Amino acid sequence: MNAQLAERAPAGLSELRIPPHDINAEQAVLGMLMLVPESLAKFSDWLTEGDFYRKDHRLIYRAITGLIGRGAPVDPVTLGDWFDANGLAEWVSPAYLIELTDSTASAANVVAHAEIVVEKSRLRAVISTGTQLAEAAWSRGADSQQLIATTAHDLAQMQASKMRGGLEPVKVGMRQLQADIMERYKRGPGLIGEPWPWRELNDVTNGLRKGVLYIVGGRPSMGKSVFGLQAAVFTALRGLRTAFFSVEMGAAECLSRAIACVGNIPHTWVEHPTDDHPDAEFFWRRFTDTTQLLLDSPLLIDETPAISGRQMIARARRAHMQQPLKLVVIDHMHDMQVDAKNARFDYGEITQLGKTMAKEFGCPVILLAQLNRQAANRGDKRPTMTDLRESGEIEQKADVILFLHREDYYDKETHLKGVVEVIPAKGRNIKTGDSVYLQNAFSEMRLMDWVGDRPVPSESDYKPKGKRGLPA
């Protein structure tokens, strides 16, 4: 940003407010690069041309990085030739280039000076973002929610001057791994991640791992919302701060389901409580106890319909800054706001935002997804990864993909009555191939571990089936 972005002072004052900058720090960085070009490696991945306030300094930095990139020497002469060759000689005089080298004392503080340049640049960016927000808010037909989400997203991109990541000595990662392994050792045999509510799924996945994006897909009525909400409530009741984005249901419906799930109470009674039921006294007692448990839990619910990906990550970031999130659940991505013409790319972006949250927050993210109609029209209704709507982008970016399937939804005579099958379709460090059987307890808005032997097909199950899975 340059002086043209100078902001007018409040009404009644005639002077201009000059945007934040530090010319001395900019000169120190440029002068040192001319004397010690190899120092560029210390900050080239986070100090950009646009961070310099003065245009001539931006051009000098561009010239220096260009010469260093070609392996050419960097001095007032070679820089002068670069400006002549690019038709920019009028911006920088040879005398100023010599002045930069003469005024530079030591290379010891070059990184600190570069950080000052970036810090001033970020302050100017904040001013620019605030100005744009004010102008947009004054415009006719402004959408406050969209403006807030966009601004929050833009501000979140302004990371610290030294960005996360980059090449580091192996000892840095090794220390973290050693600490993790010692923690697991002290905990004893068990899961690597936080537990799911279901024992067999924990065995298959080793728990919900930090930094992992879990896509859970299924056709309507397979139990996606029950699955996602139960995972969120279970985690929150363990005292872990959990965010549940309910794009499909309102907060009241989510909570009534949560009460039924945790309290083992029929959801119909929670919706329409009565003293006429034979177990009404027990239900009221469970209702009271469960309500208090949920009130005391660190569960956060966002019920915004058709929320955009940017709104979602902005709100999650805001919550995470207040206190770290340990799990994020989104129900579900195909109800979120997308441009129908660019649906494939928008769903890909939503998936990428889920992955970004997982890595940035250091927590698992569960993203529920709808399947297309192809699975329902096949003879074998079991879902595959190609059944994911706009599957290419989602399949690529997901770390783990699980499918929910109910055979008894299509075939009333199946031996798999009451079974909700969790099919591990993709994932590193998980066991794929063998399904997990859960017990359908939708009347209480929950899924339970399957107890006993798995159902075995009878001879009639091998007979040819008709269109809906019934005997032909």
TIZABA-722382 format. One record per residue: residue in three letters; x, y, z negated of N, C-alpha, C, O in turn. Coordinates in steps of 0.1 Angstrom, whole numbers, plus 5000, padded with zeros to 4 digits. Atoms other than C-alpha are relative to their C-alpha. Layout:
ALAXYZXYZXYZXYZ;...
// end
This chain:
MET500849885000500050005000500950125000502050124994;ASN499249884999501250355007499350124994498250114988;ALA500649885006500550714997498650045005497950114998;GLN501349974994497450725019498949954991497849994992;LEU501050065009495750514992499950094987499250054978;ALA500149915012496150804966498650034997497850065006;GLU501449985004493050834946499850144995500650204988;ARG500349865005491351164939499849994985499249904980;ALA500249995014491351274904498650034996497850065005;PRO501449985004488151304884499550145003500450235005;ALA500549874996485851594892500550114991500650094979;GLY499549895008487151924881501550025000502050124996;LEU498549994999490851844887500450005015499849925023;SER499749994986492451934920501249915004501449895016;GLU498950074996495651734918499749855004498649805000;LEU500250134996496051394934500749904990501749944985;ARG499450105008496751084914500849905009500349845018;ILE499150084992499750904928500049854996500149824984;PRO500150155004499450514929501349964993502450024996;PRO498850055008501850324906501149965010500849895020;HIS498850044992505350274921501250034992501250104982;ASP498749985006508950264911501150015011501649905015;ILE499149994989511250404938501449954996502149895005;ASN498750045004514450334918500149855000501249795005;ALA500050144999513549964915500049955014500849865017;GLU500050034986512849944952501450025006501949935013;GLN498749974995516150104960501149904995502049865002;ALA499050095006518049874936499949865007500949805010;VAL500250134993516549564953500650005014501449915018;LEU499549994986517349684988501550015000502249955009;GLY498649995001520849794979500749884997501849855003;MET499350135004521749464962499949905012500949835014;LEU500150104989520449264992501050045011501549955018;MET499049964990522849465014501449964995502249935004;LEU498750045005525749394991500149854998501249795000;VAL499950145003524849034981498749945007497849915000;PRO501250054993522448895008499549874994498349844995;GLU500550135006522348554991499150014988498449914984;SER500949985011520448704962498550005005497649994996;LEU501450014995517348704985499349874995498149874993;ALA500650135003516848334976499350004986498549924983;LYS500550005014516048434940498550044999497850014990;PHE501449955001512748604949499350015014498250065015;SER500649984987512048564986498649935001497849975010;ASP501350074999509048334979498950084993497750044994;TRP501149925006507148594958500150155001499250224998;LEU499949864997508448934968499850025015500649975023;THR500449984986506849045001500350145005500450234997;GLU499849874994507349335025498950104994499250224992;GLY501149915004503949475014500050044986499350134982;ASP499949965014505049504978500750134998500650204988;PHE499349875001507149804986499150125002498250115011;TYR500949884999505550144982500350095012499450135019;ARG499749914989507450345007500149925013500649815013;LYS500050074987507150255044501449975005501749865010;ASP498650034996510850295051500649884992501449814998;HIS499550115008511550055022499449865005500149765006;ARG500650124995509149805037500749955013501049835015;LEU499350034987510849825071501449954997501949865004;ILE498650045003514349795055499949854995500849774999;TYR500250145005513149475036499849915012500349805012;ARG500350094988511749335069501349985008501649875012;ALA498850014993515049405086501049914993501649835000;ILE499150085007517149255059499749855000500549775003;THR500450145000515148935057500149945014500449825015;GLY499950054986515148905095501549975003501849875009;LEU498650024998518948945096500549884992501349794998;ILE499550125008519548695068499449875006500149775006;GLY500650124993517148455085500849955012500849835015;ARG499250044988519348455116501549984996502349945005;GLY498650025004522548425095500950115004502150105004;ALA499349884996523648775106500550084988499850074978;PRO499649925012525649005083499050124998498350165007;VAL500949895003523649275065500850124994501550114984;ASP499449875005525149625062499450115008498650095016;PRO500649894993524349975073500150005015499250055022;VAL499950004985525649915108499149905006498449945016;THR500950104994523749595115498550044998497750015007;LEU501349955002520649745100499650115009498550125015;GLY500349894991520950055121499849945014498949995021;ASP500250064987521249835152498649945001497949945011;TRP501450065000518049645141498950115002498050085010;PHE501049904999516149965138499950065014498950095020;ASP499949954986517350095172499349905010498649945018;ALA500650114991516449755189498549994999497949955008;ASN501450015002512949765174499350135001498150144998;GLY500749874997512250135183499550064987498550144987;LEU500549945013512050235146501150094994501150114982;ALA498849925005515250445143499650124993500350174984;GLU500449875006513250755133499649984986499550084978;TRP500550035014512150585100501150004990500950044979;VAL498950015009515550535085501350055005501750025017;SER498749944995518750735088501249914995501149854984;PRO498850085004522250565086500550054987501049974978;ALA499549945013523050805057499249944989499849914978;TYR500850065011520150665036500449864998500549814986;LEU499550145002521350305042501350004992501549914984;ILE498750005007524850395030499750044986500349994976;GLU500449965014523250575000499549894992499849884980;LEU500550125008521450254990501149914995501049874984;THR498950095004524650054989500950074989501350004980;ASP499149935009526650324971499350014986500050024976;SER500749985013523950364944499749884992499249884981;THR500250135007523749994935501249964991502349954996;ALA498950025010525749914904500349854998501449814998;SER499850145004525149544895498949915006497849965007;ALA501050104995523449234908499349934989498449854991;ALA500550085011522749114873498550024998497849934994;ASN501449985002519249274872499150005012498050065012;VAL500849994988518049224907498749944999497749995005;VAL501350075001515348974898499050094991497950104995;ALA500949915008514049214871499550125008498350165006;HIS500549894991513949494896499049965010498050035012;ALA501050064990512049274921498749984992497650004998;GLU501250025008509549194893499350134998498150144998;ILE500749875002508949564887499350045013498250105013;VAL500649974987508349614924498749935002497749995007;VAL501350084999505749334924499050054991497850064994;GLU500949965010504149454892499350135005498150145004;LYS500649884995503549804907499149985011498150045013;SER500850034988502249654939498749944995497649975001;ARG501250065005499749444919499150114994497850104995;LEU500849895006498549754900499350085011498250125010;ARG500649934989498049934933498849915007497849975011;ALA501150094995496049624945498850004992497750004997;VAL501249995009493849644914499250135003498050135003;ILE500749884997493150004921499249995013498150045014;SER500650024987492349924958498749924998497749955004;THR501150085002490049644947498950074993497750064997;GLY501049925007488249864922499350115009498150135008;THR500549904991487850134948499049945010497949995013;GLN500850074991486449894973498749954994497649965000;LEU501250045007484049754947499050114998497850105000;ALA500949885002482750104939499350045013498150075013;GLU500649964988482250184975498949905005497849945010;ALA501050104996480449854982498850014992497649994996;ALA501149995009478249904952499150115003497950115001;TRP500849894996477150234964499249985013498250055016;SER500650024987476150094998498649954999498249884989;ARG501450045001472450025006500049855002500749795010;GLY500250144999471449665001501149924993501349804997;ALA498950075007474449574979499549884992498549904985;ASP500350125008474349224963500950004988502149974990;SER499249995012475649264927500849864998502049864995;GLN499450135003476348884922501149975010502249935006;GLN499050034990478248854955501250104998502350055000;LEU498949905002480249174948500949964988502149964988;ILE499350045012481149044913500949885003502049874999;ALA499350124997482148704926501250035009502349975007;THR498949974990484248844955501150084992502350054994;THR499049925007486049094932500749914990502049924989;ALA499350095009486748824906500949915007502049885002;HIS499150084992488148604933501250075004502350025003;ASP498949924996490348884946501050024988502250014990;LEU499149975012491648964911500749874996501949884992;ALA499450135004492348594904501249975009502149895005;GLN498950034991494648584934501250084997502350045001;MET498949925003496848844919500749934988500649974976;GLN499350085010499048594900501250084995501550195000;ALA498749945006502148674879501050015011501049945021;SER499049974989505148804899500749885004501049865015;LYS499450124997506848474896498849895001498349854991;MET501150084998504248244911500349864995501549824994;ARG499850145004503647884898500549925012500349955023;GLY499550094990505347604916501450035005502150114998;GLY498649984995508547594937500849884996500449804987;LEU499150115003511447364935500750024987501150124984;GLU499449995014512647284900500949884998500749775005;PRO499250115003515247054886499149884995498149914988;VAL500850125004514046694879499850004985498849944981;LYS500150015015514646744842498750074995498250044984;VAL501249925005511646994840498849905000498149894991;GLY501150094999509146734853500249884991499349824985;MET499750125009510946454833499650034986499149944979;ARG500349975014510546634800498549994998498049944988;GLN501550015001506746664807499549865000498749824992;LEU500450144999506446304817500449924987499649854982;GLN499650065013508446194785499050034989498649954981;ALA501049955010506046404764498749925001498149884992;ASP501250074997503046244781500049864995499149804989;ILE499950145003504345894777500149984985499549884980;MET500050015014505145944740498750024994498349964984;GLU501449975005501646084734499249875002498449834993;ARG500850124997500145774751500549884990499749814986;TYR499450105009502545554730499450014986499049914979;LYS500549985014501345714697498549974999498049924989;ARG501450025000497745684708499749855001498649804997;GLY500250144998498245314715499449965013499250055021;PRO500550044987496945104744498650075002497850084993;GLY501349934996494145284762500150085013500950045021;LEU500149934988493345534788501150115001501650164992;ILE499149894997495645784805499250134999499850234994;GLY500849885000492846034810498950004989498949914980;GLU501249995009489746144790499049895005498949875017;PRO500950114996487145864789498750045007498150155004;TRP501450004995484045824810499149954990499649894980;PRO500950065010480945724791499949855002499249794994;TRP500250144996481245374807501349924999502349965006;ARG498850075003483745114796500649945013501849965015;GLU499450074988484144924829500550115010501550085017;LEU499549894991484545254849501450054994502250095002;ASN498749965006487345344824501149905004502249945007;ASP499050104996489045014832500550025015501650005018;VAL499649994985488945084870500850135002501750135010;THR499349874996490045454869501050044990501750144992;ASN499149955010492045474837499650134994500450214989;GLY500549885005489845754826500050125010500450105021;LEU500049884992489346104839501350074998501650134988;ARG498749955001492746234847500150155003499350205010;LYS499849854998493946594845500450025015501249955020;GLY499649954987494246774878499549915012499949935023;VAL500550094990492246514897498550045004497750074996;LEU501449974995489146584919499349875003499849795012;TYR500850124998486546314918498750045008497950125003;ILE501249994993483946304945499149894997499549774999;VAL500950105003480846114935498850025010498050115008;GLY501049994989478546054965498949904998499049794993;GLY501150095000475145894969498850065007498750185008;ARG501249954994471845914987499050054989499350024977;PRO500949965010468846074969499449884992499349774997;SER500550105009467545874939501049894996500649794990;MET499050105004470745684934500550034986501249944980;GLY499649975013471445864901501250104998501850104988;LYS498849915001474046134909499850104989500850124981;SER500249895011472546404886500149934986500749994977;VAL499950075013472146154858501449974996501949994985;PHE498650035001475646034863500950124996501650124986;GLY499249885002477146384864499750074987500650114979;LEU500349945012475246524835500449924988500949974978;GLN499650095011475846224813501550014997502050024986;ALA498549995001479646254820500350144993501250144984;ALA499749865006479546634811499650004985500450054977;VAL500550005014477446584779500949914991501349954980;PHE499250095007479546294768501450064996501950054985;THR498749935002482746494772499950124990500750144981;ALA500249885009481346804755499749954985500250024976;LEU500250055013480146594725501249954993501349934981;ARG498750045006483746484720500850124996501950114993;GLY499349875005484546854713500850065011501650155008;LEU499249954989486046924748499150105008498050065012;ARG500749904993484947244765499749965015500649935022;THR500450054987482947144796499150095007498250155001;ALA500849914992481447344824499249915010499749835017;PHE501050074992478347204842499350105009498550185005;PHE500649914990477347384874498849925006499049825014;SER501250074995473747274881499350085011498550185009;VAL500549924989472947404916498649965003497850035009;GLU501350054996469847184919499050024989497850054992;MET500949995011468247194884500250134992501350184992;GLY499949895009467547474860500649954987500749834984;ALA499450045012469247484826499049934991499549834984;ALA501050075008466047384808499849855003499849774995;GLU500250144995465647074829501349924996501249804992;CYS498750075004469346984823500049964985500449854982;LEU500050025014468947024786499049894995499249814986;SER501050105003465746814784500549865003500349774996;ARG499450134996467546534803501149974990501349854986;ALA498950035009470546574780499549954986500149864980;ILE500650055012468346534749499549865001499749784992;ALA500550144998466746224763501249905001501149794995;CYS498850084999470146084772500749974987501049864984;VAL499350025013471846144739499249944989499749864981;GLY500950055011468846074717499449875003498749824994;ASN500750134997467745754735498550024999497849934994;ILE501449975000464345914739499450005014500150055023;PRO500650004987462045864768499950155005499450244998;HIS500049864994462346174791498650055001498350174999;THR501449964999458546174795499550064987498750154987;TRP500449955013458146224758500650144997500050234991;VAL499349885002460746504757499350115008499150235003;GLU500749904992458846684785498650034995498150144995;HIS501349985006455446624768499949934987499349824985;PRO500050065013455946554731498649994994497850084996;THR501350025006453046414712500249924987501149844986;ASP499950095012452346264678499249875001499249794992;ASP500950124998450046004693500949885003500449765002;HIS499250124997453045784704500449924988500649984977;PRO499750085011453745494681501450034993501650024981;ASP498649975005457445604677500250154999501350204999;ALA499949855000456645974675500950054989501750144991;GLU499249955011458246014641501549985002502350065000;PHE498650034996461445844653500550105011501650155010;PHE499649914989461446054685500250154994501250214999;TRP499849865005461046384665501350014992502050114994;ARG498850005008463846294642501250005010502250075008;ARG498950004990466146204672500150135007501150185011;PHE500049884993465046514690500750114992501550194998;THR499449905008466046734661501549984998502350085000;ASP498650035002469346564655500850035013501950095013;THR499349984987470246564692500150155004501150195009;THR499949864997469346924697501150074993501850164998;GLN499049945008471647024669501449965005502350055006;LEU498850054994474446814684500450085012501550125014;LEU499749934988474146984717500250154997501150215004;LEU499749865004473947334701501450024995502050124998;ASP498749995005477147264684501149975010502349995007;SER499050044990478947134715500550115008499850215010;PRO499549904991481147334738499649985014500549985023;LEU500550024987478947274768499550135006498850205000;LEU500449884992478547554794499249965012499649865019;ILE500950034988475747544820499850125008499550235003;ASP500349894990475447764851498949945009499149845016;GLU501250054992472047724868499850075013498750065018;THR500149914988472647964897499649915012500449825016;PRO500350074988470847824928500850055012501150175013;ALA499349964988472747824961501250084997501550185004;ILE498749935003475947944944501049985011501049875017;SER498950024990478848004967501249944993501449954981;GLY498750055006482247844963500850104993501350074982;ARG499249895006483848174955499450044986500150074977;GLN500649975013481248254928500349894990500649934978;MET499750115009481747914913501450004994501550004982;ILE498650015005485547924910500350134992501050134982;ALA499749875008485448294898499449984986500050024976;ARG500650025013483048194870500749904991500949924979;ALA499250115007485047884861501350064995501750034984;ARG498749935004488248094860499850094988500550094979;ARG500349915011486648344837499849934987500349964977;ALA500250095012485448074813501349944996501649934984;HIS498750075003488847904815501050104993501750064984;MET499149905006490648234806499650024986500450054977;GLN500549985014488448264775500449894991500849914980;GLN499650125007489147914764500249895010499249875018;PRO499850104989490647624785498849905002498349854992;LEU501050104997488147404802500749865001501849855006;LYS499550145000488647024799499349915010499849805013;LEU500750074989486146914825499050095007498450185000;VAL501049924992484147074853499249905008499849815015;VAL500950084992481146904869499150095008498550185003;ILE500849924990479347044900498949915006499249805012;ASP501150084995475846904909499150095008498350175003;HIS499050074993475946914938500550095012499850195014;MET499449914990478047054967499150035011499250145017;HIS500849984988475447014994498850094997498050115006;ASP501049905003473047244976500650144998499950244996;MET499449875001475647524975499950085012499550035023;GLN500249914988475647824998501149985010502349995007;VAL499150024988477147755032499450075012498250095013;ASP500549964987476947895067499749885009500649815011;ALA500450124993475047645087500949985013501249865017;LYS499150014988477247725118501449954997502149895005;ASN498650045003480447655099499949904988500849904979;ALA500250095011479147385075501249914997501649904986;ARG498850105002482047145081501150074992501750024983;PHE498949935006484547415072499750054986500550054977;ASP500449955013482547555043500049894989500449914978;TYR499950115009482147215027501449964997501849924986;GLY498650025002485847165032500650104990501450064982;GLU499649905009486447485014499649984986500349994977;ILE500550035014484247394985500849884994501149894982;THR499250115005486147064982501450054996501950014985;GLN498749945003489447254983499950084987500950084979;LEU500249925012488147494956499949914988500549944977;GLY500050095011487347194934501349944997501749934985;LYS498650055002490847054939500950114994501750084985;THR499349895006492247404932499750014985500750034977;MET500449995014490347414899500749894992501249924981;ALA499450115007491547074889501550024997501950004986;LYS498549985002495247164894500350124992501150124983;GLU499849875007494947524882499749994985500450044977;PHE500550015014493047434850500749884993500749884980;GLY499450125007494847104844498949914994499149864983;CYS501150085005491546924840499449925011499549965023;PRO500750074990489446664859498850095005498250164997;VAL501249944994486746804883499249895007499749825015;ILE501050094993483646594893499150085009498450175004;LEU500849934990482046714925499049905006499449815013;LEU501050094995478746544933499750035015499750155018;ALA500249974986477946504970498949915006498749805001;GLN501150074993475046404992500549925012501549965018;LEU499650084988475346125018499050035011497850075008;ASN500949984988473846155053499049885001499149794993;ARG501150104999470945945065500449875006499749775007;GLN499650124993473045685083499949884992499549774996;ALA500050125009473345455053498649954999498449824998;ALA501450045002469545445048499549935012498649855011;ASN500550064987469045345085500749875004500349815013;ARG499350134997471545055085499449894993498749904983;GLY500450135007470744695076500649994987500049964977;ASP499350005012473444705050500050154995500750245001;LYS500249865005472645015029501250054992501250174988;ARG498849965008475945015010500850125007501150115019;PRO499349884994477645355015501549985003502249904997;THR498549994996481045415032500450145000499550235000;MET499649865000483145725034499550085012499450205011;THR500549934989481845805068498650054998498050135006;ASP501349955003478445855052499950134993498950194991;LEU500049875006479546165034499750115010500350115021;ARG500349904991478046465050501250095002501850134993;GLU498849934996480746655069501249934993502049994987;SER499150095008482846365057501550035002502350014993;GLY498549994997486246455074500750094990501750044984;GLU499349915010487146755052499949954986500949964979;ILE500250055014485646605020501049884998501649874988;GLU499250135002487346265025501550034999502249974991;GLN498649965000490746435032500450054987501550024982;LYS499549925012490846655002499749934987500349974977;ALA500450075012489246424976501249924995501849855003;ASP499050095006491646254952499449864998500049765000;VAL500750135002489145984942498550025005497950125003;ILE501450004995485845894959499349884994499749774995;LEU500850115006483145694940498650025007498150135009;PHE501450004995479745594955499149944990499449844984;LEU501150065008476545524936499049945010498649995020;HIS500950074991474245264951499149914992499549854982;ARG501150085007470945104940499449915011498649955019;GLU500550094990470144794960498549984998497749965008;ASP501450025002466744764943499150125005497950115005;TYR500749894994465745104957499549975014498550015019;TYR500450044986465644944992499449865000498549845009;ASP500550145000464944584983499449964987500249944977;LYS500750025013462344524956500349864995500149834983;GLU499950145004463144144956501549974997501849854994;THR498650025001466944184952500349944986499649974976;HIS499650055013468744004924500750114992501050104980;LEU499349895006470444344916498950104994499150224995;LYS501049915006467344484898500650074988501250004979;GLY499549935011468144754874501550045000502150104991;VAL498649974998471744784887500350135007499750155018;VAL499449894993473445104896501449975002502249964993;GLU498750054996476545004914500950135003500550215011;VAL499049904997479545234913501149945008501849855004;ILE499150064990481745164943501250095001501150205007;PRO498849924999485345294941500549995015500949885020;ALA499750014985486045384978501450065003502050025013;LYS498749954998489345584975500650054987499950104978;GLY499349945012491945684950501349944997501549824998;ARG498850045005495445664939499949964985499250024978;ASN500050045013496045474907498749954994498449954982;ILE501350065004492545324906499849865007500549845017;LYS500350134994491244974914498950015009497750035005;THR501149994990489344984946499649855004500449765002;GLY500550134996487344694960498949944991497949904996;ASP501050055009485444574929499150114995499650214990;SER500949905005482344754920499849994985500149894979;VAL500449995014481244864885498549995000497850075006;TYR501550015002477744764874499650074988500250054977;LEU500649925011475845004853498549964999497949935009;GLN501450035002472344944838499250135002499550234996;ASN500949884997469645184851499150024987498349934983;ALA500849965011468145364821499550145003499550234995;PHE500449874996466645644841498850064992498650184991;SER501149955008463645664818500550084989499850174984;GLU499449925011466045804792501150095006501950144999;MET499049914993468145994819501449964997502350054994;ARG498650045003471245784813500349875007499449795012;LEU499550134995473245494826500749934988501449994980;MET499450085011474445214803501049905005500949865017;ASP499150114996477344964804499149885002498249854995;TRP500750134997476144634819500549904990501749884987;VAL499750105010475944374792499749865005498649845011;GLY500250144996476344004799500649985014501350065020;ASP499550044986477043824832499350095010498250145009;ARG500649934988476443994865499049925006499049805006;PRO501150084994473243904883500649925012501549975019;VAL499650094989473743614908498949995010497849975006;PRO501150014990471843604941499449865000500149764999;SER500650134998469343324945500049975015500550045023;GLU500050054986468843124977499250095009499650115020;SER500849924992466143354989500750135004500350195014;ASP499349884997468543644989500949995013501350095018;TYR499250024988470443495018499249995012499749985023;LYS500850014988467443485041500050145007500350245001;PRO500049884992467243745069499050104994498050074989;LYS500849895006465844085057499450085011500050095022;GLY500649914991463544325074500550144999501650164994;LYS499549864999463844695080500350064986501250134985;ARG499849945013463444795044500749904990500749934978;GLY499350095008465444505031499149894994499649804987;LEU500950105005462344285024500149885010500649905021;PRO500050124991462143925038499350035013498250095013;ALA500649974986461443935076498849925001498149935012;
// end
